[in-house]
Amino acid sequence: MSYNKESQKAYNEKCKVVRLKYTEKEMEEYNRLIAYIEQTNQLKSVYIKELIKKDLESKGLLP
């Protein structure tokens, strides 16, 4: 499949982005996150999305 600039632009417009920033004071949490993700061979995005999904489900906010 070849790259198509227009179709990629249309796809990107349908997507949403959420960014996280860890400050110097939060580096311990960041390092723990990265260590766990590497140990379990996961992608950051997949792990974070699963955490959010489970949290929202536990609060009754997702089906």
C-alpha positions in Angstrom: 0.0 0.0 0.0 1.5 3.3 -1.0 1.4 6.6 1.0 -1.3 9.0 0.0 -1.0 12.5 1.4 -4.7 13.4 1.1 -6.0 10.2 2.6 -3.5 10.5 5.5 -4.7 14.0 6.2 -8.3 12.9 6.2 -7.5 10.1 8.6 -5.5 12.4 10.9 -8.4 14.8 11.1 -10.6 11.9 12.4 -8.1 11.1 15.2 -7.7 12.8 18.6 -4.5 13.3 20.5 -4.0 13.4 24.2 -0.5 14.4 25.5 1.1 13.9 28.9 3.9 15.9 30.3 5.9 14.8 33.4 7.6 17.5 35.3 10.9 17.1 37.1 9.0 16.5 40.3 7.1 13.6 38.6 10.1 11.8 37.2 9.8 9.0 39.7 6.3 8.2 38.4 7.5 8.5 34.8 10.4 6.1 35.4 8.1 3.6 37.1 5.7 3.8 34.2 8.5 3.2 31.6 10.1 0.4 33.6 6.7 -1.4 33.8 6.0 -0.9 30.2 9.4 -2.2 29.2 9.1 -5.2 31.5 5.8 -6.2 30.1 6.7 -5.4 26.5 3.8 -3.0 26.0 3.4 0.2 24.1 2.8 3.4 26.2 -0.3 4.3 24.2 -1.9 0.9 24.6 -1.1 0.7 28.4 -2.5 4.2 29.0 -5.6 3.7 26.9 -6.3 0.5 28.8 -5.9 2.3 32.2 -8.3 5.0 31.1 -10.8 2.5 29.8 -10.8 0.4 33.0 -11.1 3.5 35.1 -14.1 4.9 33.2 -15.7 1.4 33.2 -15.3 1.2 36.9 -17.1 4.5 37.3 -19.9 3.4 35.0 -19.0 5.8 32.3 -18.4 3.3 29.5 -20.5 0.3 28.4 
